[in-house]
Amino acid sequence: MLAISALTGAGLEGFYDAVTAALDDERIIRNLTLGFDEARRRAWLHEQGVVEAEVQGEDGFAVTVRWTPRQEHQFRNL
């Protein structure tokens, strides 16, 4: 049970944290290798805000993402 004050706003931070935890899907870390020809897929990852690290190599990009299973499924279907 959470106590929240409508007058002072006390307890709202805990409430927001609880709502986020309840609604947020589990995030999974994956390491991907994308070729230079996969610019659309790479742009999608950045638009989703899931890229944690990215290194450009000779053949493309090594990308570390933290995403939900739903986002991973969407990416695979691009």
mmCIF file as gemmi writes it, N, C-alpha and C atoms, coordinates in Angstrom:
data_model
loop_
_atom_site.group_PDB
_atom_site.id
_atom_site.type_symbol
_atom_site.label_atom_id
_atom_site.label_alt_id
_atom_site.label_comp_id
_atom_site.label_asym_id
_atom_site.label_entity_id
_atom_site.label_seq_id
_atom_site.pdbx_PDB_ins_code
_atom_site.Cartn_x
_atom_site.Cartn_y
_atom_site.Cartn_z
_atom_site.occupancy
_atom_site.B_iso_or_equiv
_atom_site.pdbx_formal_charge
_atom_site.auth_seq_id
_atom_site.auth_asym_id
_atom_site.pdbx_PDB_model_num
ATOM 1 N N . MET Axp A 1 ? 0.844 -1.165 0 1 0 ? 1 A 1
ATOM 2 C CA . MET Axp A 1 ? 0 0 0 1 0 ? 1 A 1
ATOM 3 C C . MET Axp A 1 ? 0.898 1.239 0 1 0 ? 1 A 1
ATOM 4 N N . LEU Axp A 2 ? 0.51 2.239 -0.767 1 0 ? 2 A 1
ATOM 5 C CA . LEU Axp A 2 ? 1.259 3.485 -0.86 1 0 ? 2 A 1
ATOM 6 C C . LEU Axp A 2 ? 0.419 4.622 -0.307 1 0 ? 2 A 1
ATOM 7 N N . ALA Axp A 3 ? 1.054 5.489 0.471 1 0 ? 3 A 1
ATOM 8 C CA . ALA Axp A 3 ? 0.378 6.685 0.97 1 0 ? 3 A 1
ATOM 9 C C . ALA Axp A 3 ? 0.801 7.869 0.11 1 0 ? 3 A 1
ATOM 10 N N . ILE Axp A 4 ? -0.185 8.619 -0.382 1 0 ? 4 A 1
ATOM 11 C CA . ILE Axp A 4 ? 0.072 9.775 -1.242 1 0 ? 4 A 1
ATOM 12 C C . ILE Axp A 4 ? -0.735 10.956 -0.723 1 0 ? 4 A 1
ATOM 13 N N . SER Axp A 5 ? -0.084 12.124 -0.686 1 0 ? 5 A 1
ATOM 14 C CA . SER Axp A 5 ? -0.779 13.334 -0.257 1 0 ? 5 A 1
ATOM 15 C C . SER Axp A 5 ? -1.169 14.169 -1.47 1 0 ? 5 A 1
ATOM 16 N N . ALA Axp A 6 ? -2.46 14.472 -1.585 1 0 ? 6 A 1
ATOM 17 C CA . ALA Axp A 6 ? -2.93 15.337 -2.658 1 0 ? 6 A 1
ATOM 18 C C . ALA Axp A 6 ? -2.549 16.789 -2.392 1 0 ? 6 A 1
ATOM 19 N N . LEU Axp A 7 ? -2.317 17.134 -1.146 1 0 ? 7 A 1
ATOM 20 C CA . LEU Axp A 7 ? -1.969 18.51 -0.808 1 0 ? 7 A 1
ATOM 21 C C . LEU Axp A 7 ? -0.497 18.819 -1.042 1 0 ? 7 A 1
ATOM 22 N N . THR Axp A 8 ? 0.368 17.915 -0.599 1 0 ? 8 A 1
ATOM 23 C CA . THR Axp A 8 ? 1.803 18.193 -0.686 1 0 ? 8 A 1
ATOM 24 C C . THR Axp A 8 ? 2.508 17.427 -1.802 1 0 ? 8 A 1
ATOM 25 N N . GLY Axp A 9 ? 1.875 16.395 -2.303 1 0 ? 9 A 1
ATOM 26 C CA . GLY Axp A 9 ? 2.521 15.569 -3.319 1 0 ? 9 A 1
ATOM 27 C C . GLY Axp A 9 ? 3.446 14.524 -2.731 1 0 ? 9 A 1
ATOM 28 N N . ALA Axp A 10 ? 3.502 14.452 -1.414 1 0 ? 10 A 1
ATOM 29 C CA . ALA Axp A 10 ? 4.353 13.461 -0.755 1 0 ? 10 A 1
ATOM 30 C C . ALA Axp A 10 ? 3.92 12.059 -1.174 1 0 ? 10 A 1
ATOM 31 N N . GLY Axp A 11 ? 4.88 11.237 -1.489 1 0 ? 11 A 1
ATOM 32 C CA . GLY Axp A 11 ? 4.604 9.859 -1.867 1 0 ? 11 A 1
ATOM 33 C C . GLY Axp A 11 ? 4.44 9.631 -3.362 1 0 ? 11 A 1
ATOM 34 N N . LEU Axp A 12 ? 4.408 10.714 -4.143 1 0 ? 12 A 1
ATOM 35 C CA . LEU Axp A 12 ? 4.208 10.556 -5.588 1 0 ? 12 A 1
ATOM 36 C C . LEU Axp A 12 ? 5.368 9.83 -6.264 1 0 ? 12 A 1
ATOM 37 N N . GLU Axp A 13 ? 6.577 10.1 -5.83 1 0 ? 13 A 1
ATOM 38 C CA . GLU Axp A 13 ? 7.727 9.449 -6.448 1 0 ? 13 A 1
ATOM 39 C C . GLU Axp A 13 ? 7.64 7.934 -6.295 1 0 ? 13 A 1
ATOM 40 N N . GLY Axp A 14 ? 7.296 7.474 -5.114 1 0 ? 14 A 1
ATOM 41 C CA . GLY Axp A 14 ? 7.116 6.038 -4.892 1 0 ? 14 A 1
ATOM 42 C C . GLY Axp A 14 ? 5.992 5.47 -5.73 1 0 ? 14 A 1
ATOM 43 N N . PHE Axp A 15 ? 4.918 6.252 -5.882 1 0 ? 15 A 1
ATOM 44 C CA . PHE Axp A 15 ? 3.792 5.839 -6.716 1 0 ? 15 A 1
ATOM 45 C C . PHE Axp A 15 ? 4.228 5.7 -8.168 1 0 ? 15 A 1
ATOM 46 N N . TYR Axp A 16 ? 4.958 6.689 -8.688 1 0 ? 16 A 1
ATOM 47 C CA . TYR Axp A 16 ? 5.435 6.636 -10.071 1 0 ? 16 A 1
ATOM 48 C C . TYR Axp A 16 ? 6.363 5.439 -10.287 1 0 ? 16 A 1
ATOM 49 N N . ASP Axp A 17 ? 7.224 5.18 -9.319 1 0 ? 17 A 1
ATOM 50 C CA . ASP Axp A 17 ? 8.126 4.029 -9.423 1 0 ? 17 A 1
ATOM 51 C C . ASP Axp A 17 ? 7.34 2.72 -9.467 1 0 ? 17 A 1
ATOM 52 N N . ALA Axp A 18 ? 6.309 2.613 -8.642 1 0 ? 18 A 1
ATOM 53 C CA . ALA Axp A 18 ? 5.493 1.398 -8.612 1 0 ? 18 A 1
ATOM 54 C C . ALA Axp A 18 ? 4.739 1.205 -9.919 1 0 ? 18 A 1
ATOM 55 N N . VAL Axp A 19 ? 4.199 2.281 -10.481 1 0 ? 19 A 1
ATOM 56 C CA . VAL Axp A 19 ? 3.483 2.188 -11.755 1 0 ? 19 A 1
ATOM 57 C C . VAL Axp A 19 ? 4.44 1.789 -12.871 1 0 ? 19 A 1
ATOM 58 N N . THR Axp A 20 ? 5.602 2.393 -12.905 1 0 ? 20 A 1
ATOM 59 C CA . THR Axp A 20 ? 6.596 2.071 -13.926 1 0 ? 20 A 1
ATOM 60 C C . THR Axp A 20 ? 7.008 0.61 -13.837 1 0 ? 20 A 1
ATOM 61 N N . ALA Axp A 21 ? 7.25 0.129 -12.633 1 0 ? 21 A 1
ATOM 62 C CA . ALA Axp A 21 ? 7.662 -1.263 -12.447 1 0 ? 21 A 1
ATOM 63 C C . ALA Axp A 21 ? 6.555 -2.221 -12.884 1 0 ? 21 A 1
ATOM 64 N N . ALA Axp A 22 ? 5.316 -1.867 -12.619 1 0 ? 22 A 1
ATOM 65 C CA . ALA Axp A 22 ? 4.198 -2.737 -12.971 1 0 ? 22 A 1
ATOM 66 C C . ALA Axp A 22 ? 3.942 -2.765 -14.474 1 0 ? 22 A 1
ATOM 67 N N . LEU Axp A 23 ? 4.156 -1.658 -15.151 1 0 ? 23 A 1
ATOM 68 C CA . LEU Axp A 23 ? 3.834 -1.566 -16.575 1 0 ? 23 A 1
ATOM 69 C C . LEU Axp A 23 ? 5.008 -1.82 -17.502 1 0 ? 23 A 1
ATOM 70 N N . ASP Axp A 24 ? 6.21 -1.68 -16.988 1 0 ? 24 A 1
ATOM 71 C CA . ASP Axp A 24 ? 7.396 -1.801 -17.826 1 0 ? 24 A 1
ATOM 72 C C . ASP Axp A 24 ? 7.744 -3.267 -18.038 1 0 ? 24 A 1
ATOM 73 N N . ASP Axp A 25 ? 7.951 -3.643 -19.291 1 0 ? 25 A 1
ATOM 74 C CA . ASP Axp A 25 ? 8.375 -4.994 -19.606 1 0 ? 25 A 1
ATOM 75 C C . ASP Axp A 25 ? 9.823 -5.189 -19.194 1 0 ? 25 A 1
ATOM 76 N N . GLU Axp A 26 ? 10.176 -6.446 -18.985 1 0 ? 26 A 1
ATOM 77 C CA . GLU Axp A 26 ? 11.556 -6.785 -18.681 1 0 ? 26 A 1
ATOM 78 C C . GLU Axp A 26 ? 12.435 -6.378 -19.862 1 0 ? 26 A 1
ATOM 79 N N . ARG Axp A 27 ? 13.573 -5.801 -19.576 1 0 ? 27 A 1
ATOM 80 C CA . ARG Axp A 27 ? 14.516 -5.387 -20.616 1 0 ? 27 A 1
ATOM 81 C C . ARG Axp A 27 ? 15.645 -6.404 -20.696 1 0 ? 27 A 1
ATOM 82 N N . ILE Axp A 28 ? 16.016 -6.726 -21.922 1 0 ? 28 A 1
ATOM 83 C CA . ILE Axp A 28 ? 17.043 -7.72 -22.186 1 0 ? 28 A 1
ATOM 84 C C . ILE Axp A 28 ? 18.182 -7.051 -22.939 1 0 ? 28 A 1
ATOM 85 N N . ILE Axp A 29 ? 19.412 -7.378 -22.577 1 0 ? 29 A 1
ATOM 86 C CA . ILE Axp A 29 ? 20.578 -6.84 -23.269 1 0 ? 29 A 1
ATOM 87 C C . ILE Axp A 29 ? 20.978 -7.82 -24.368 1 0 ? 29 A 1
ATOM 88 N N . ARG Axp A 30 ? 21.182 -7.289 -25.56 1 0 ? 30 A 1
ATOM 89 C CA . ARG Axp A 30 ? 21.629 -8.09 -26.702 1 0 ? 30 A 1
ATOM 90 C C . ARG Axp A 30 ? 22.763 -7.355 -27.416 1 0 ? 30 A 1
ATOM 91 N N . ASN Axp A 31 ? 23.667 -8.123 -27.984 1 0 ? 31 A 1
ATOM 92 C CA . ASN Axp A 31 ? 24.73 -7.577 -28.819 1 0 ? 31 A 1
ATOM 93 C C . ASN Axp A 31 ? 24.416 -7.941 -30.258 1 0 ? 31 A 1
ATOM 94 N N . LEU Axp A 32 ? 24.333 -6.934 -31.109 1 0 ? 32 A 1
ATOM 95 C CA . LEU Axp A 32 ? 23.987 -7.13 -32.513 1 0 ? 32 A 1
ATOM 96 C C . LEU Axp A 32 ? 25.132 -6.681 -33.401 1 0 ? 32 A 1
ATOM 97 N N . THR Axp A 33 ? 25.215 -7.273 -34.571 1 0 ? 33 A 1
ATOM 98 C CA . THR Axp A 33 ? 26.152 -6.82 -35.598 1 0 ? 33 A 1
ATOM 99 C C . THR Axp A 33 ? 25.325 -6.419 -36.803 1 0 ? 33 A 1
ATOM 100 N N . LEU Axp A 34 ? 25.437 -5.168 -37.201 1 0 ? 34 A 1
ATOM 101 C CA . LEU Axp A 34 ? 24.685 -4.647 -38.335 1 0 ? 34 A 1
ATOM 102 C C . LEU Axp A 34 ? 25.648 -4.199 -39.419 1 0 ? 34 A 1
ATOM 103 N N . GLY Axp A 35 ? 25.384 -4.634 -40.636 1 0 ? 35 A 1
ATOM 104 C CA . GLY Axp A 35 ? 26.191 -4.211 -41.772 1 0 ? 35 A 1
ATOM 105 C C . GLY Axp A 35 ? 25.85 -2.777 -42.16 1 0 ? 35 A 1
ATOM 106 N N . PHE Axp A 36 ? 26.703 -2.182 -42.956 1 0 ? 36 A 1
ATOM 107 C CA . PHE Axp A 36 ? 26.46 -0.81 -43.418 1 0 ? 36 A 1
ATOM 108 C C . PHE Axp A 36 ? 25.174 -0.715 -44.241 1 0 ? 36 A 1
ATOM 109 N N . ASP Axp A 37 ? 24.76 -1.832 -44.831 1 0 ? 37 A 1
ATOM 110 C CA . ASP Axp A 37 ? 23.539 -1.853 -45.632 1 0 ? 37 A 1
ATOM 111 C C . ASP Axp A 37 ? 22.262 -1.945 -44.784 1 0 ? 37 A 1
ATOM 112 N N . GLU Axp A 38 ? 22.394 -1.97 -43.47 1 0 ? 38 A 1
ATOM 113 C CA . GLU Axp A 38 ? 21.244 -2.086 -42.575 1 0 ? 38 A 1
ATOM 114 C C . GLU Axp A 38 ? 20.942 -0.767 -41.859 1 0 ? 38 A 1
ATOM 115 N N . ALA Axp A 39 ? 21.087 0.328 -42.585 1 0 ? 39 A 1
ATOM 116 C CA . ALA Axp A 39 ? 20.902 1.66 -42 1 0 ? 39 A 1
ATOM 117 C C . ALA Axp A 39 ? 19.494 1.855 -41.45 1 0 ? 39 A 1
ATOM 118 N N . ARG Axp A 40 ? 18.489 1.309 -42.122 1 0 ? 40 A 1
ATOM 119 C CA . ARG Axp A 40 ? 17.102 1.455 -41.657 1 0 ? 40 A 1
ATOM 120 C C . ARG Axp A 40 ? 16.909 0.781 -40.3 1 0 ? 40 A 1
ATOM 121 N N . ARG Axp A 41 ? 17.458 -0.402 -40.147 1 0 ? 41 A 1
ATOM 122 C CA . ARG Axp A 41 ? 17.335 -1.126 -38.878 1 0 ? 41 A 1
ATOM 123 C C . ARG Axp A 41 ? 18.105 -0.4 -37.764 1 0 ? 41 A 1
ATOM 124 N N . ARG Axp A 42 ? 19.274 0.099 -38.11 1 0 ? 42 A 1
ATOM 125 C CA . ARG Axp A 42 ? 20.078 0.839 -37.127 1 0 ? 42 A 1
ATOM 126 C C . ARG Axp A 42 ? 19.347 2.109 -36.696 1 0 ? 42 A 1
ATOM 127 N N . ALA Axp A 43 ? 18.754 2.828 -37.633 1 0 ? 43 A 1
ATOM 128 C CA . ALA Axp A 43 ? 18.002 4.038 -37.31 1 0 ? 43 A 1
ATOM 129 C C . ALA Axp A 43 ? 16.82 3.709 -36.416 1 0 ? 43 A 1
ATOM 130 N N . TRP Axp A 44 ? 16.142 2.6 -36.671 1 0 ? 44 A 1
ATOM 131 C CA . TRP Axp A 44 ? 15.007 2.189 -35.846 1 0 ? 44 A 1
ATOM 132 C C . TRP Axp A 44 ? 15.444 1.977 -34.4 1 0 ? 44 A 1
ATOM 133 N N . LEU Axp A 45 ? 16.591 1.327 -34.213 1 0 ? 45 A 1
ATOM 134 C CA . LEU Axp A 45 ? 17.105 1.103 -32.853 1 0 ? 45 A 1
ATOM 135 C C . LEU Axp A 45 ? 17.321 2.423 -32.12 1 0 ? 45 A 1
ATOM 136 N N . HIS Axp A 46 ? 17.897 3.396 -32.824 1 0 ? 46 A 1
ATOM 137 C CA . HIS Axp A 46 ? 18.137 4.702 -32.201 1 0 ? 46 A 1
ATOM 138 C C . HIS Axp A 46 ? 16.821 5.426 -31.933 1 0 ? 46 A 1
ATOM 139 N N . GLU Axp A 47 ? 15.865 5.321 -32.827 1 0 ? 47 A 1
ATOM 140 C CA . GLU Axp A 47 ? 14.557 5.957 -32.618 1 0 ? 47 A 1
ATOM 141 C C . GLU Axp A 47 ? 13.853 5.383 -31.387 1 0 ? 47 A 1
ATOM 142 N N . GLN Axp A 48 ? 14.051 4.099 -31.15 1 0 ? 48 A 1
ATOM 143 C CA . GLN Axp A 48 ? 13.433 3.439 -29.997 1 0 ? 48 A 1
ATOM 144 C C . GLN Axp A 48 ? 14.154 3.768 -28.687 1 0 ? 48 A 1
ATOM 145 N N . GLY Axp A 49 ? 15.357 4.313 -28.791 1 0 ? 49 A 1
ATOM 146 C CA . GLY Axp A 49 ? 16.121 4.664 -27.592 1 0 ? 49 A 1
ATOM 147 C C . GLY Axp A 49 ? 16.671 3.458 -26.851 1 0 ? 49 A 1
ATOM 148 N N . VAL Axp A 50 ? 16.959 2.376 -27.575 1 0 ? 50 A 1
ATOM 149 C CA . VAL Axp A 50 ? 17.42 1.151 -26.924 1 0 ? 50 A 1
ATOM 150 C C . VAL Axp A 50 ? 18.931 0.929 -27.048 1 0 ? 50 A 1
ATOM 151 N N . VAL Axp A 51 ? 19.624 1.775 -27.804 1 0 ? 51 A 1
ATOM 152 C CA . VAL Axp A 51 ? 21.059 1.596 -28.012 1 0 ? 51 A 1
ATOM 153 C C . VAL Axp A 51 ? 21.822 2.059 -26.776 1 0 ? 51 A 1
ATOM 154 N N . GLU Axp A 52 ? 22.618 1.14 -26.226 1 0 ? 52 A 1
ATOM 155 C CA . GLU Axp A 52 ? 23.453 1.478 -25.071 1 0 ? 52 A 1
ATOM 156 C C . GLU Axp A 52 ? 24.89 1.754 -25.477 1 0 ? 52 A 1
ATOM 157 N N . ALA Axp A 53 ? 25.344 1.094 -26.527 1 0 ? 53 A 1
ATOM 158 C CA . ALA Axp A 53 ? 26.713 1.293 -27.016 1 0 ? 53 A 1
ATOM 159 C C . ALA Axp A 53 ? 26.753 0.918 -28.486 1 0 ? 53 A 1
ATOM 160 N N . GLU Axp A 54 ? 27.679 1.561 -29.186 1 0 ? 54 A 1
ATOM 161 C CA . GLU Axp A 54 ? 27.814 1.292 -30.615 1 0 ? 54 A 1
ATOM 162 C C . GLU Axp A 54 ? 29.253 1.566 -31.027 1 0 ? 54 A 1
ATOM 163 N N . VAL Axp A 55 ? 29.828 0.619 -31.769 1 0 ? 55 A 1
ATOM 164 C CA . VAL Axp A 55 ? 31.194 0.77 -32.26 1 0 ? 55 A 1
ATOM 165 C C . VAL Axp A 55 ? 31.189 0.444 -33.744 1 0 ? 55 A 1
ATOM 166 N N . GLN Axp A 56 ? 31.781 1.35 -34.525 1 0 ? 56 A 1
ATOM 167 C CA . GLN Axp A 56 ? 31.877 1.121 -35.961 1 0 ? 56 A 1
ATOM 168 C C . GLN Axp A 56 ? 33.139 0.335 -36.252 1 0 ? 56 A 1
ATOM 169 N N . GLY Axp A 57 ? 32.979 -0.718 -37.068 1 0 ? 57 A 1
ATOM 170 C CA . GLY Axp A 57 ? 34.111 -1.532 -37.487 1 0 ? 57 A 1
ATOM 171 C C . GLY Axp A 57 ? 34.248 -1.502 -38.991 1 0 ? 57 A 1
ATOM 172 N N . GLU Axp A 58 ? 35.078 -2.378 -39.517 1 0 ? 58 A 1
ATOM 173 C CA . GLU Axp A 58 ? 35.318 -2.43 -40.962 1 0 ? 58 A 1
ATOM 174 C C . GLU Axp A 58 ? 34.089 -2.883 -41.743 1 0 ? 58 A 1
ATOM 175 N N . ASP Axp A 59 ? 33.286 -3.761 -41.148 1 0 ? 59 A 1
ATOM 176 C CA . ASP Axp A 59 ? 32.156 -4.351 -41.865 1 0 ? 59 A 1
ATOM 177 C C . ASP Axp A 59 ? 30.796 -3.813 -41.443 1 0 ? 59 A 1
ATOM 178 N N . GLY Axp A 60 ? 30.783 -2.911 -40.469 1 0 ? 60 A 1
ATOM 179 C CA . GLY Axp A 60 ? 29.499 -2.399 -39.993 1 0 ? 60 A 1
ATOM 180 C C . GLY Axp A 60 ? 29.588 -1.922 -38.557 1 0 ? 60 A 1
ATOM 181 N N . PHE Axp A 61 ? 28.52 -2.178 -37.804 1 0 ? 61 A 1
ATOM 182 C CA . PHE Axp A 61 ? 28.418 -1.681 -36.442 1 0 ? 61 A 1
ATOM 183 C C . PHE Axp A 61 ? 28.175 -2.822 -35.462 1 0 ? 61 A 1
ATOM 184 N N . ALA Axp A 62 ? 28.885 -2.785 -34.343 1 0 ? 62 A 1
ATOM 185 C CA . ALA Axp A 62 ? 28.604 -3.661 -33.206 1 0 ? 62 A 1
ATOM 186 C C . ALA Axp A 62 ? 27.745 -2.819 -32.262 1 0 ? 62 A 1
ATOM 187 N N . VAL Axp A 63 ? 26.522 -3.251 -32.036 1 0 ? 63 A 1
ATOM 188 C CA . VAL Axp A 63 ? 25.562 -2.467 -31.273 1 0 ? 63 A 1
ATOM 189 C C . VAL Axp A 63 ? 25.086 -3.266 -30.063 1 0 ? 63 A 1
ATOM 190 N N . THR Axp A 64 ? 25.123 -2.643 -28.903 1 0 ? 64 A 1
ATOM 191 C CA . THR Axp A 64 ? 24.563 -3.236 -27.691 1 0 ? 64 A 1
ATOM 192 C C . THR Axp A 64 ? 23.249 -2.538 -27.414 1 0 ? 64 A 1
ATOM 193 N N . VAL Axp A 65 ? 22.188 -3.328 -27.291 1 0 ? 65 A 1
ATOM 194 C CA . VAL Axp A 65 ? 20.86 -2.773 -27.047 1 0 ? 65 A 1
ATOM 195 C C . VAL Axp A 65 ? 20.285 -3.337 -25.757 1 0 ? 65 A 1
ATOM 196 N N . ARG Axp A 66 ? 19.397 -2.569 -25.154 1 0 ? 66 A 1
ATOM 197 C CA . ARG Axp A 66 ? 18.593 -3.026 -24.012 1 0 ? 66 A 1
ATOM 198 C C . ARG Axp A 66 ? 17.149 -2.777 -24.421 1 0 ? 66 A 1
ATOM 199 N N . TRP Axp A 67 ? 16.404 -3.864 -24.672 1 0 ? 67 A 1
ATOM 200 C CA . TRP Axp A 67 ? 15.063 -3.732 -25.202 1 0 ? 67 A 1
ATOM 201 C C . TRP Axp A 67 ? 14.117 -4.742 -24.598 1 0 ? 67 A 1
ATOM 202 N N . THR Axp A 68 ? 12.85 -4.537 -24.877 1 0 ? 68 A 1
ATOM 203 C CA . THR Axp A 68 ? 11.814 -5.461 -24.419 1 0 ? 68 A 1
ATOM 204 C C . THR Axp A 68 ? 11.668 -6.566 -25.457 1 0 ? 68 A 1
ATOM 205 N N . PRO Axp A 69 ? 11.079 -7.695 -25.076 1 0 ? 69 A 1
ATOM 206 C CA . PRO Axp A 69 ? 10.815 -8.743 -26.069 1 0 ? 69 A 1
ATOM 207 C C . PRO Axp A 69 ? 9.95 -8.236 -27.23 1 0 ? 69 A 1
ATOM 208 N N . ARG Axp A 70 ? 9.031 -7.336 -26.945 1 0 ? 70 A 1
ATOM 209 C CA . ARG Axp A 70 ? 8.178 -6.762 -28.001 1 0 ? 70 A 1
ATOM 210 C C . ARG Axp A 70 ? 9.02 -5.978 -29 1 0 ? 70 A 1
ATOM 211 N N . GLN Axp A 71 ? 9.962 -5.177 -28.503 1 0 ? 71 A 1
ATOM 212 C CA . GLN Axp A 71 ? 10.831 -4.407 -29.395 1 0 ? 71 A 1
ATOM 213 C C . GLN Axp A 71 ? 11.738 -5.331 -30.215 1 0 ? 71 A 1
ATOM 214 N N . GLU Axp A 72 ? 12.224 -6.386 -29.583 1 0 ? 72 A 1
ATOM 215 C CA . GLU Axp A 72 ? 13.068 -7.336 -30.315 1 0 ? 72 A 1
ATOM 216 C C . GLU Axp A 72 ? 12.272 -7.975 -31.453 1 0 ? 72 A 1
ATOM 217 N N . HIS Axp A 73 ? 11.042 -8.347 -31.186 1 0 ? 73 A 1
ATOM 218 C CA . HIS Axp A 73 ? 10.189 -8.934 -32.213 1 0 ? 73 A 1
ATOM 219 C C . HIS Axp A 73 ? 9.958 -7.937 -33.363 1 0 ? 73 A 1
ATOM 220 N N . GLN Axp A 74 ? 9.676 -6.687 -33.026 1 0 ? 74 A 1
ATOM 221 C CA . GLN Axp A 74 ? 9.477 -5.673 -34.052 1 0 ? 74 A 1
ATOM 222 C C . GLN Axp A 74 ? 10.738 -5.511 -34.908 1 0 ? 74 A 1
ATOM 223 N N . PHE Axp A 75 ? 11.891 -5.492 -34.258 1 0 ? 75 A 1
ATOM 224 C CA . PHE Axp A 75 ? 13.155 -5.345 -34.978 1 0 ? 75 A 1
ATOM 225 C C . PHE Axp A 75 ? 13.372 -6.502 -35.94 1 0 ? 75 A 1
ATOM 226 N N . ARG Axp A 76 ? 13.099 -7.705 -35.487 1 0 ? 76 A 1
ATOM 227 C CA . ARG Axp A 76 ? 13.312 -8.883 -36.331 1 0 ? 76 A 1
ATOM 228 C C . ARG Axp A 76 ? 12.407 -8.86 -37.56 1 0 ? 76 A 1
ATOM 229 N N . ASN Axp A 77 ? 11.277 -8.175 -37.464 1 0 ? 77 A 1
ATOM 230 C CA . ASN Axp A 77 ? 10.336 -8.113 -38.578 1 0 ? 77 A 1
ATOM 231 C C . ASN Axp A 77 ? 10.544 -6.904 -39.497 1 0 ? 77 A 1
ATOM 232 N N . LEU Axp A 78 ? 11.573 -6.113 -39.258 1 0 ? 78 A 1
ATOM 233 C CA . LEU Axp A 78 ? 11.841 -4.952 -40.126 1 0 ? 78 A 1
ATOM 234 C C . LEU Axp A 78 ? 12.342 -5.42 -41.491 1 0 ? 78 A 1
